[in-house]
Amino acid sequence: MDTTGLRAAATRLERLHGRFSPCFGRRENQQHALGYLRGLILAEGRKSVEPMALVFSGLPDREVEAKRSNVLAWQRFLTVSPWEAQAVQREIQAVFNEEFVPTAREWAIGTVGVIDGSGFVKRGSESVGVQRQWCGRLGKQENCQVGVFLLGATPAGNALLDHQLYLPEAWAVDAARRKKTRVPKEITFQTKPQIAAALVARSTVTFDWVTADEEYGRDGAFLDALEQGQQRYLLEIPSDTTVWTTEPMRQTPDEFVRQVRHLAVMLVARSWETIKLREGAKGPLAFEFARLRVWSVRHRHAGPPLWLLIRRSLEPEPEVKYYLSNADPDVPLRTMAQVTGVRWRVEEFFEDAKGQLGMSHYEARSWTSWHHHMSLVALAHLYVTQTQRDLKRKDPELTMDMAMRLLRAALPRRQLSLQDAEHLVEYHLVHNRQAKKSHRKRWLAKHLKDIPRK
C-alpha cells in the first residue's frame, strides 16, 4: 500500500476545501463546511447534523450550552445560510472537467452523463416534497422524498455533477407549505424528466452520451429537449414502446407500427452479437445485442429515425432490455453496447454515498437544507473518488469502501478522552429531558380536554 499517497490524500482535503471555500461565503461557514465534510467521511454511526457537530465542529467546548450552540450553528449553516448549492456543483463540474474528462479517451464511449432518481424514506408530512410516491430503492410506493441526479462517468471515476429535489404538484401549489420549507419562488412543478433535461442543459460538462432508465426514455419531451440541445443519448424504454420499422407514410400511428418486444422475437440468430461489457465480481459481464433502424412515435405522431438497441442476457430465460438512441447510423454496435454498461456506475454511487457518506442520513426539512446537504455529500464523494483514483495506480482493485477505510485511518481527528465522553453523555441526557418535557407539553395542550378529571 502506498503510504506516501495516503499522506498526500490526508492533506488534499484541506487543499480541496481551500478551492471551494469561496462558495460558502463567510469564514464561519467555511469552517462549518470543512467540519461537515470531515463528519461525512469520518463519523461513525448516523451522519446527521447533531452527532457530527458534537464531534467535528473543531471547538472543544465541554459545557452543555456551548455544545448546543455548536449544533444550532451547524443547523443554521445547513438551513438558512445564504451559500448556494449550485455554486458548489459548478465548481465540482470544473474539477471533473480538469481531472476526469481527459481520461475519457481511454474508452470508446467518452464522457457519459447518467440520469437517475433516488428516493429517501421519511416519516411524517413536514419534509419538503414528501408524499407517498414510488421509491425505486424499495421497489414500491412509500412515504418519501425523491431527488433527480446527474452523474458524470469516466474511466477515472464518477462524480455527482448536479441534483434537484422533485417537488410534487400538490406541494408546488401549496403556498403555506412552500413558505414553511423555504421553497424558492422560481421553483414550479416539473416532472422528473423536465428536471433531468434542465440538469443536462445547465451542465458545464460536455457529454458524449447521456443515458437513463425507462422513466426518462419513454418521455417524448425529454427526448425532444436532448435533441434540441444536440445531445447524443441512449435511453432505456418500456417493452411496449411502439415504433415504425419503415419510414412512415402517415404522421399518425398505423398498421405498420410495432411494439419493440415483438420486433425482438422476430430477429434471426445472425442479428445477435455477444459483447463483453466488463469484468464483474463473478466473472465477465456479457450480453447479446441486436439493433435496427426505426422511426419513433413521438407525441402520437411520427418522430425522427433512431436506433432501437436490444440487450438480452445469456440465461436460459433471458432478461431483455430495450433502448432508443439518436446516434449516427455509422456508430458501431459495440460502442452503443458499452454505453448500456455504464448505468451500474450510478447504482454504485448511491450505494457508496448512502452507505459510506451519509447521503440519506439528513434530518433537515427545508428545500435549502436538502440541496446544501446533497452538495456537501457530492464534494465529500469527489474527494474520496480522487483518493481512490490515485491509490488505484498501484492497487487497481481498490474499491471505494477500501479507500474510505484507509482515509479514516489516515485523516487526523480529535481523540475523545473519558472526560469528553462524559460531557457528551451529559449533553444527550439534558437534551433528552428537554425534548421529553416539550413533547409532553404539546401532548397535554392537544389532549388535556379529553382526559377525564377525578
VOGUNU-580919 format. One record per residue (C-alpha): residue in one letter; x, y, z. Coordinates in nm, 2 decimals, decimal comma, padded with zeros to 4 digits. Example, Ala and Ser with C-alpha at 12.3 -4.5 7.8 and 13.67 -1.06 7.14 Angstrom:
BEGIN
('A'; (01,23; -00,45; 00,78)) ('S'; (01,37; -00,11; 00,71)) 
This chain:
BEGIN
('M'; (00,00; 00,00; 00,00)) ('D'; (00,13; 00,35; -00,09)) ('T'; (00,17; 00,53; 00,25)) ('T'; (00,30; 00,83; 00,07)) ('G'; (-00,02; 00,85; -00,13)) ('L'; (-00,22; 00,82; 00,18)) ('R'; (-00,04; 01,11; 00,35)) ('A'; (-00,09; 01,32; 00,03)) ('A'; (-00,46; 01,23; 00,04)) ('A'; (-00,48; 01,34; 00,40)) ('T'; (-00,35; 01,69; 00,31)) ('R'; (-00,57; 01,71; -00,01)) ('L'; (-00,89; 01,76; 00,19)) ('E'; (-00,75; 02,09; 00,31)) ('R'; (-00,65; 02,20; -00,04)) ('L'; (-00,98; 02,09; -00,19)) ('H'; (-01,17; 02,28; 00,09)) ('G'; (-00,95; 02,58; 00,01)) ('R'; (-01,06; 02,57; -00,35)) ('F'; (-01,43; 02,55; -00,26)) ('S'; (-01,42; 02,79; 00,04)) ('P'; (-01,54; 03,09; -00,16)) ('C'; (-01,86; 02,90; -00,24)) ('F'; (-01,95; 02,91; 00,13)) ('G'; (-01,90; 03,28; 00,19)) ('R'; (-01,81; 03,39; 00,55)) ('R'; (-01,52; 03,24; 00,73)) ('E'; (-01,75; 03,08; 00,98)) ('N'; (-01,94; 02,90; 00,71)) ('Q'; (-01,62; 02,79; 00,55)) ('Q'; (-01,52; 02,62; 00,88)) ('H'; (-01,86; 02,46; 00,92)) ('A'; (-01,82; 02,32; 00,56)) ('L'; (-01,48; 02,16; 00,65)) ('G'; (-01,62; 02,01; 00,97)) ('Y'; (-01,93; 01,88; 00,78)) ('L'; (-01,70; 01,72; 00,52)) ('R'; (-01,49; 01,56; 00,78)) ('G'; (-01,80; 01,43; 00,96)) ('L'; (-01,94; 01,28; 00,64)) ('I'; (-01,61; 01,09; 00,58)) ('L'; (-01,50; 01,00; 00,94)) ('A'; (-01,81; 00,99; 01,16)) ('E'; (-01,93; 00,65; 01,29)) ('G'; (-02,30; 00,57; 01,30)) ('R'; (-02,56; 00,82; 01,18)) ('K'; (-02,42; 01,12; 01,00)) ('S'; (-02,68; 01,38; 01,07)) ('V'; (-02,61; 01,74; 01,20)) ('E'; (-02,62; 01,69; 01,57)) ('P'; (-02,38; 01,39; 01,62)) ('M'; (-02,14; 01,54; 01,36)) ('A'; (-02,14; 01,88; 01,51)) ('L'; (-02,07; 01,75; 01,86)) ('V'; (-01,75; 01,58; 01,74)) ('F'; (-01,63; 01,76; 01,43)) ('S'; (-01,71; 02,13; 01,49)) ('G'; (-01,35; 02,19; 01,58)) ('L'; (-01,45; 02,35; 01,91)) ('P'; (-01,35; 02,17; 02,23)) ('D'; (-01,64; 02,31; 02,43)) ('R'; (-01,74; 02,09; 02,72)) ('E'; (-02,03; 02,29; 02,86)) ('V'; (-02,38; 02,17; 02,76)) ('E'; (-02,49; 02,52; 02,64)) ('A'; (-02,17; 02,56; 02,43)) ('K'; (-02,23; 02,22; 02,26)) ('R'; (-02,59; 02,32; 02,19)) ('S'; (-02,47; 02,64; 02,04)) ('N'; (-02,24; 02,45; 01,81)) ('V'; (-02,53; 02,22; 01,70)) ('L'; (-02,75; 02,52; 01,63)) ('A'; (-02,47; 02,69; 01,43)) ('W'; (-02,44; 02,38; 01,20)) ('Q'; (-02,82; 02,37; 01,16)) ('R'; (-02,83; 02,73; 01,05)) ('F'; (-02,54; 02,66; 00,82)) ('L'; (-02,74; 02,39; 00,65)) ('T'; (-03,08; 02,56; 00,65)) ('V'; (-03,07; 02,94; 00,64)) ('S'; (-02,71; 03,02; 00,54)) ('P'; (-02,72; 03,20; 00,20)) ('W'; (-02,45; 03,00; 00,03)) ('E'; (-02,56; 02,84; -00,29)) ('A'; (-02,55; 02,47; -00,36)) ('Q'; (-02,53; 02,54; -00,73)) ('A'; (-02,20; 02,73; -00,68)) ('V'; (-02,06; 02,41; -00,52)) ('Q'; (-02,19; 02,20; -00,81)) ('R'; (-02,04; 02,43; -01,07)) ('E'; (-01,70; 02,40; -00,90)) ('I'; (-01,74; 02,02; -00,88)) ('Q'; (-01,81; 02,03; -01,26)) ('A'; (-01,49; 02,24; -01,31)) ('V'; (-01,28; 01,98; -01,12)) ('F'; (-01,44; 01,70; -01,31)) ('N'; (-01,36; 01,87; -01,64)) ('E'; (-01,00; 01,93; -01,53)) ('E'; (-00,92; 01,59; -01,38)) ('F'; (-01,16; 01,33; -01,51)) ('V'; (-01,28; 01,42; -01,85)) ('P'; (-00,93; 01,39; -02,00)) ('T'; (-00,93; 01,02; -01,91)) ('A'; (-01,24; 00,96; -02,13)) ('R'; (-01,01; 00,90; -02,42)) ('E'; (-00,92; 00,57; -02,25)) ('W'; (-01,25; 00,41; -02,36)) ('A'; (-01,46; 00,43; -02,68)) ('I'; (-01,77; 00,60; -02,52)) ('G'; (-01,61; 00,92; -02,39)) ('T'; (-01,77; 01,11; -02,11)) ('V'; (-02,11; 00,98; -02,01)) ('G'; (-02,39; 01,16; -01,82)) ('V'; (-02,61; 00,93; -01,62)) ('I'; (-02,95; 01,05; -01,51)) ('D'; (-03,13; 00,87; -01,22)) ('G'; (-03,38; 00,94; -00,95)) ('S'; (-03,35; 00,82; -00,59)) ('G'; (-03,59; 00,80; -00,30)) ('F'; (-03,54; 00,89; 00,06)) ('V'; (-03,79; 00,74; 00,30)) ('K'; (-03,93; 00,99; 00,56)) ('R'; (-04,17; 00,98; 00,84)) ('G'; (-04,45; 01,24; 00,87)) ('S'; (-04,55; 01,50; 00,62)) ('E'; (-04,34; 01,81; 00,71)) ('S'; (-04,02; 01,75; 00,50)) ('V'; (-04,03; 01,94; 00,17)) ('G'; (-04,16; 01,73; -00,12)) ('V'; (-04,25; 01,43; 00,09)) ('Q'; (-04,56; 01,23; -00,01)) ('R'; (-04,65; 00,87; -00,08)) ('Q'; (-04,48; 00,80; -00,41)) ('W'; (-04,27; 00,55; -00,59)) ('C'; (-03,94; 00,47; -00,41)) ('G'; (-03,71; 00,29; -00,65)) ('R'; (-03,48; 00,17; -00,38)) ('L'; (-03,76; -00,02; -00,21)) ('G'; (-03,94; -00,10; -00,54)) ('K'; (-04,28; 00,01; -00,41)) ('Q'; (-04,49; 00,31; -00,31)) ('E'; (-04,36; 00,47; 00,01)) ('N'; (-04,37; 00,80; 00,20)) ('C'; (-04,05; 00,96; 00,07)) ('Q'; (-03,87; 01,24; -00,10)) ('V'; (-03,73; 01,19; -00,45)) ('G'; (-03,43; 01,36; -00,60)) ('V'; (-03,31; 01,37; -00,96)) ('F'; (-02,94; 01,33; -01,00)) ('L'; (-02,69; 01,38; -01,28)) ('L'; (-02,37; 01,17; -01,25)) ('G'; (-02,06; 01,21; -01,47)) ('A'; (-01,88; 00,89; -01,56)) ('T'; (-01,53; 00,84; -01,69)) ('P'; (-01,27; 00,56; -01,67)) ('A'; (-01,10; 00,75; -01,38)) ('G'; (-01,42; 00,77; -01,17)) ('N'; (-01,76; 00,92; -01,12)) ('A'; (-01,89; 01,25; -00,97)) ('L'; (-02,22; 01,39; -00,87)) ('L'; (-02,24; 01,69; -01,10)) ('D'; (-02,59; 01,82; -01,02)) ('H'; (-02,92; 01,74; -00,84)) ('Q'; (-03,26; 01,87; -00,77)) ('L'; (-03,54; 01,77; -00,54)) ('Y'; (-03,86; 01,66; -00,72)) ('L'; (-04,15; 01,88; -00,59)) ('P'; (-04,48; 01,70; -00,64)) ('E'; (-04,77; 01,91; -00,78)) ('A'; (-04,96; 01,91; -00,45)) ('W'; (-04,66; 02,07; -00,29)) ('A'; (-04,59; 02,31; -00,58)) ('V'; (-04,94; 02,48; -00,54)) ('D'; (-04,94; 02,48; -00,16)) ('A'; (-04,83; 02,83; -00,06)) ('A'; (-04,82; 02,76; 00,31)) ('R'; (-04,61; 02,45; 00,29)) ('R'; (-04,38; 02,62; 00,03)) ('K'; (-04,32; 02,91; 00,27)) ('K'; (-04,26; 02,69; 00,57)) ('T'; (-04,00; 02,47; 00,39)) ('R'; (-03,83; 02,77; 00,21)) ('V'; (-03,91; 02,66; -00,15)) ('P'; (-03,78; 02,94; -00,38)) ('K'; (-04,05; 03,14; -00,57)) ('E'; (-03,90; 03,05; -00,90)) ('I'; (-03,95; 02,67; -00,84)) ('T'; (-04,26; 02,55; -01,01)) ('F'; (-04,39; 02,20; -01,07)) ('Q'; (-04,17; 02,00; -01,31)) ('T'; (-04,18; 01,63; -01,39)) ('K'; (-03,87; 01,43; -01,32)) ('P'; (-03,78; 01,42; -01,70)) ('Q'; (-03,82; 01,80; -01,71)) ('I'; (-03,58; 01,84; -01,42)) ('A'; (-03,33; 01,60; -01,58)) ('A'; (-03,34; 01,80; -01,91)) ('A'; (-03,26; 02,11; -01,71)) ('L'; (-02,97; 01,95; -01,53)) ('V'; (-02,81; 01,84; -01,86)) ('A'; (-02,88; 02,18; -02,02)) ('R'; (-02,71; 02,38; -01,74)) ('S'; (-02,41; 02,14; -01,70)) ('T'; (-02,07; 02,28; -01,80)) ('V'; (-01,95; 01,92; -01,87)) ('T'; (-01,99; 01,82; -02,24)) ('F'; (-02,12; 01,46; -02,26)) ('D'; (-02,05; 01,22; -02,54)) ('W'; (-02,36; 01,03; -02,43)) ('V'; (-02,65; 01,07; -02,19)) ('T'; (-02,82; 00,76; -02,06)) ('A'; (-03,11; 00,70; -01,82)) ('D'; (-03,38; 00,44; -01,74)) ('E'; (-03,72; 00,40; -01,89)) ('E'; (-03,89; 00,66; -01,68)) ('Y'; (-03,69; 00,91; -01,89)) ('G'; (-03,67; 00,72; -02,21)) ('R'; (-04,04; 00,70; -02,25)) ('D'; (-04,09; 01,08; -02,21)) ('G'; (-04,11; 01,23; -02,56)) ('A'; (-04,05; 01,59; -02,42)) ('F'; (-03,72; 01,47; -02,26)) ('L'; (-03,60; 01,33; -02,59)) ('D'; (-03,71; 01,65; -02,77)) ('A'; (-03,50; 01,85; -02,52)) ('L'; (-03,19; 01,64; -02,57)) ('E'; (-03,22; 01,65; -02,95)) ('Q'; (-03,27; 02,03; -02,94)) ('G'; (-02,95; 02,05; -02,74)) ('Q'; (-02,78; 01,83; -02,99)) ('Q'; (-02,71; 01,58; -02,72)) ('R'; (-02,65; 01,22; -02,81)) ('Y'; (-02,84; 00,97; -02,60)) ('L'; (-02,91; 00,61; -02,54)) ('L'; (-03,22; 00,57; -02,31)) ('E'; (-03,39; 00,26; -02,19)) ('I'; (-03,76; 00,23; -02,29)) ('P'; (-04,05; 00,00; -02,19)) ('S'; (-04,11; -00,32; -02,39)) ('D'; (-04,45; -00,19; -02,51)) ('T'; (-04,30; 00,12; -02,68)) ('T'; (-04,42; 00,14; -03,04)) ('V'; (-04,21; 00,23; -03,35)) ('W'; (-04,22; 00,21; -03,73)) ('T'; (-03,97; -00,03; -03,89)) ('T'; (-04,01; 00,15; -04,23)) ('E'; (-04,03; 00,52; -04,30)) ('P'; (-04,38; 00,62; -04,21)) ('M'; (-04,62; 00,72; -04,49)) ('R'; (-04,85; 00,89; -04,24)) ('Q'; (-04,79; 01,12; -03,95)) ('T'; (-05,00; 00,92; -03,70)) ('P'; (-04,96; 00,55; -03,60)) ('D'; (-05,10; 00,30; -03,84)) ('E'; (-05,09; -00,08; -03,90)) ('F'; (-04,71; -00,07; -03,96)) ('V'; (-04,64; 00,03; -03,60)) ('R'; (-04,49; -00,25; -03,38)) ('Q'; (-04,41; -00,29; -03,02)) ('V'; (-04,04; -00,33; -02,96)) ('R'; (-04,08; -00,66; -02,78)) ('H'; (-04,25; -00,81; -03,08)) ('L'; (-03,96; -00,69; -03,30)) ('A'; (-03,71; -00,86; -03,07)) ('V'; (-03,86; -01,21; -03,12)) ('M'; (-03,87; -01,16; -03,50)) ('L'; (-03,49; -01,12; -03,53)) ('V'; (-03,30; -01,41; -03,67)) ('A'; (-02,99; -01,56; -03,49)) ('R'; (-02,74; -01,38; -03,70)) ('S'; (-02,88; -01,05; -03,60)) ('W'; (-02,74; -01,10; -03,24)) ('E'; (-02,38; -01,04; -03,13)) ('T'; (-02,24; -01,14; -02,79)) ('I'; (-02,04; -00,85; -02,64)) ('K'; (-01,85; -00,84; -02,31)) ('L'; (-01,91; -00,52; -02,12)) ('R'; (-01,66; -00,56; -01,83)) ('E'; (-01,53; -00,79; -01,57)) ('G'; (-01,78; -00,84; -01,30)) ('A'; (-01,73; -00,97; -00,94)) ('K'; (-01,83; -01,32; -01,06)) ('G'; (-01,67; -01,32; -01,40)) ('P'; (-01,72; -01,15; -01,74)) ('L'; (-02,04; -00,95; -01,78)) ('A'; (-02,16; -01,02; -02,13)) ('F'; (-02,49; -00,99; -02,32)) ('E'; (-02,63; -01,05; -02,66)) ('F'; (-02,71; -00,73; -02,86)) ('A'; (-02,90; -00,66; -03,17)) ('R'; (-03,01; -00,33; -03,33)) ('L'; (-03,22; -00,20; -03,61)) ('R'; (-03,32; 00,14; -03,75)) ('V'; (-03,67; 00,25; -03,66)) ('W'; (-03,89; 00,56; -03,66)) ('S'; (-04,01; 00,67; -03,33)) ('V'; (-04,37; 00,75; -03,23)) ('R'; (-04,34; 01,09; -03,07)) ('H'; (-04,64; 01,26; -02,91)) ('R'; (-04,86; 01,02; -03,12)) ('H'; (-04,70; 01,14; -03,44)) ('A'; (-04,41; 01,03; -03,65)) ('G'; (-04,08; 01,11; -03,49)) ('P'; (-03,72; 01,11; -03,61)) ('P'; (-03,53; 00,79; -03,73)) ('L'; (-03,34; 00,63; -03,43)) ('W'; (-03,16; 00,32; -03,34)) ('L'; (-03,35; 00,05; -03,15)) ('L'; (-03,09; -00,14; -02,94)) ('I'; (-03,19; -00,47; -02,78)) ('R'; (-02,99; -00,63; -02,50)) ('R'; (-03,05; -00,99; -02,40)) ('S'; (-02,89; -01,17; -02,11)) ('L'; (-02,74; -01,51; -02,16)) ('E'; (-02,96; -01,71; -01,91)) ('P'; (-03,20; -01,98; -02,04)) ('E'; (-03,48; -01,74; -01,95)) ('P'; (-03,32; -01,41; -02,06)) ('E'; (-03,39; -01,06; -01,93)) ('V'; (-03,44; -00,83; -02,23)) ('K'; (-03,39; -00,45; -02,22)) ('Y'; (-03,47; -00,20; -02,50)) ('Y'; (-03,31; 00,13; -02,58)) ('L'; (-03,36; 00,42; -02,82)) ('S'; (-03,07; 00,62; -02,94)) ('N'; (-03,02; 00,92; -03,18)) ('A'; (-02,66; 00,80; -03,25)) ('D'; (-02,54; 00,84; -03,61)) ('P'; (-02,60; 00,54; -03,84)) ('D'; (-02,23; 00,46; -03,85)) ('V'; (-02,18; 00,43; -03,47)) ('P'; (-02,05; 00,08; -03,40)) ('L'; (-02,28; -00,16; -03,22)) ('R'; (-02,01; -00,24; -02,97)) ('T'; (-01,99; 00,13; -02,87)) ('M'; (-02,36; 00,15; -02,80)) ('A'; (-02,34; -00,17; -02,61)) ('Q'; (-02,07; -00,03; -02,38)) ('V'; (-02,29; 00,27; -02,30)) ('T'; (-02,56; 00,04; -02,16)) ('G'; (-02,30; -00,09; -01,92)) ('V'; (-02,24; 00,25; -01,76)) ('R'; (-02,56; 00,26; -01,57)) ('W'; (-02,41; 00,04; -01,29)) ('R'; (-02,20; 00,35; -01,21)) ('V'; (-02,50; 00,54; -01,07)) ('E'; (-02,61; 00,24; -00,87)) ('E'; (-02,26; 00,21; -00,73)) ('F'; (-02,26; 00,58; -00,65)) ('F'; (-02,59; 00,56; -00,45)) ('E'; (-02,46; 00,26; -00,26)) ('D'; (-02,14; 00,44; -00,17)) ('A'; (-02,30; 00,78; -00,09)) ('K'; (-02,58; 00,63; 00,12)) ('G'; (-02,38; 00,36; 00,28)) ('Q'; (-02,05; 00,54; 00,34)) ('L'; (-02,11; 00,92; 00,32)) ('G'; (-02,45; 00,97; 00,50)) ('M'; (-02,64; 01,08; 00,19)) ('S'; (-02,97; 00,95; 00,34)) ('H'; (-02,90; 01,04; 00,70)) ('Y'; (-03,01; 01,40; 00,68)) ('E'; (-03,29; 01,52; 00,91)) ('A'; (-03,34; 01,87; 00,77)) ('R'; (-03,69; 01,96; 00,63)) ('S'; (-03,64; 02,26; 00,40)) ('W'; (-03,56; 02,30; 00,03)) ('T'; (-03,23; 02,48; 00,11)) ('S'; (-03,11; 02,22; 00,36)) ('W'; (-03,18; 01,93; 00,13)) ('H'; (-02,97; 02,08; -00,15)) ('H'; (-02,70; 02,20; 00,08)) ('H'; (-02,66; 01,85; 00,22)) ('M'; (-02,65; 01,69; -00,12)) ('S'; (-02,38; 01,92; -00,25)) ('L'; (-02,17; 01,86; 00,06)) ('V'; (-02,21; 01,48; 00,00)) ('A'; (-02,11; 01,54; -00,36)) ('L'; (-01,80; 01,72; -00,25)) ('A'; (-01,71; 01,45; 00,00)) ('H'; (-01,76; 01,19; -00,27)) ('L'; (-01,54; 01,38; -00,51)) ('Y'; (-01,26; 01,39; -00,25)) ('V'; (-01,29; 01,01; -00,19)) ('T'; (-01,30; 00,94; -00,56)) ('Q'; (-00,98; 01,15; -00,62)) ('T'; (-00,81; 00,94; -00,34)) ('Q'; (-00,93; 00,61; -00,49)) ('R'; (-00,82; 00,71; -00,83)) ('D'; (-00,46; 00,80; -00,71)) ('L'; (-00,43; 00,49; -00,50)) ('K'; (-00,56; 00,26; -00,77)) ('R'; (-00,25; 00,34; -00,98)) ('K'; (-00,06; 00,09; -00,75)) ('D'; (-00,36; -00,12; -00,64)) ('P'; (-00,60; -00,14; -00,94)) ('E'; (-00,86; -00,34; -00,75)) ('L'; (-00,90; -00,09; -00,47)) ('T'; (-01,27; -00,02; -00,40)) ('M'; (-01,45; 00,29; -00,26)) ('D'; (-01,50; 00,10; 00,06)) ('M'; (-01,13; 00,02; 00,09)) ('A'; (-01,04; 00,38; 00,01)) ('M'; (-01,28; 00,50; 00,29)) ('R'; (-01,12; 00,26; 00,54)) ('L'; (-00,77; 00,40; 00,46)) ('L'; (-00,89; 00,76; 00,48)) ('R'; (-01,04; 00,70; 00,82)) ('A'; (-00,71; 00,58; 00,94)) ('A'; (-00,50; 00,85; 00,76)) ('L'; (-00,71; 01,16; 00,83)) ('P'; (-00,63; 01,33; 01,17)) ('R'; (-00,92; 01,35; 01,42)) ('R'; (-00,95; 01,46; 01,77)) ('Q'; (-00,94; 01,17; 02,01)) ('L'; (-01,22; 01,17; 02,27)) ('S'; (-01,10; 01,15; 02,63)) ('L'; (-01,30; 00,99; 02,90)) ('Q'; (-01,39; 01,34; 03,02)) ('D'; (-01,51; 01,43; 02,66)) ('A'; (-01,73; 01,12; 02,65)) ('E'; (-01,88; 01,21; 02,99)) ('H'; (-01,96; 01,56; 02,86)) ('L'; (-02,12; 01,42; 02,55)) ('V'; (-02,34; 01,19; 02,76)) ('E'; (-02,43; 01,48; 02,98)) ('Y'; (-02,54; 01,68; 02,67)) ('H'; (-02,76; 01,40; 02,55)) ('L'; (-02,92; 01,35; 02,89)) ('V'; (-03,01; 01,72; 02,92)) ('H'; (-03,13; 01,72; 02,55)) ('N'; (-03,35; 01,41; 02,60)) ('R'; (-03,50; 01,55; 02,92)) ('Q'; (-03,58; 01,88; 02,74)) ('A'; (-03,73; 01,70; 02,44)) ('K'; (-03,94; 01,48; 02,66)) ('K'; (-04,07; 01,78; 02,85)) ('S'; (-04,15; 01,96; 02,52)) ('H'; (-04,33; 01,66; 02,38)) ('R'; (-04,54; 01,62; 02,69)) ('K'; (-04,63; 01,99; 02,69)) ('R'; (-04,76; 01,97; 02,33)) ('W'; (-04,94; 01,64; 02,40)) ('L'; (-05,12; 01,79; 02,70)) ('A'; (-05,22; 02,11; 02,51)) ('K'; (-05,37; 01,89; 02,24)) ('H'; (-05,54; 01,62; 02,46)) ('L'; (-05,60; 01,77; 02,80)) ('K'; (-05,97; 01,83; 02,74)) ('D'; (-06,01; 01,46; 02,66)) ('I'; (-05,86; 01,34; 02,99)) ('P'; (-06,13; 01,27; 03,25)) ('R'; (-06,10; 01,46; 03,57)) ('K'; (-06,14; 01,28; 03,90)) 
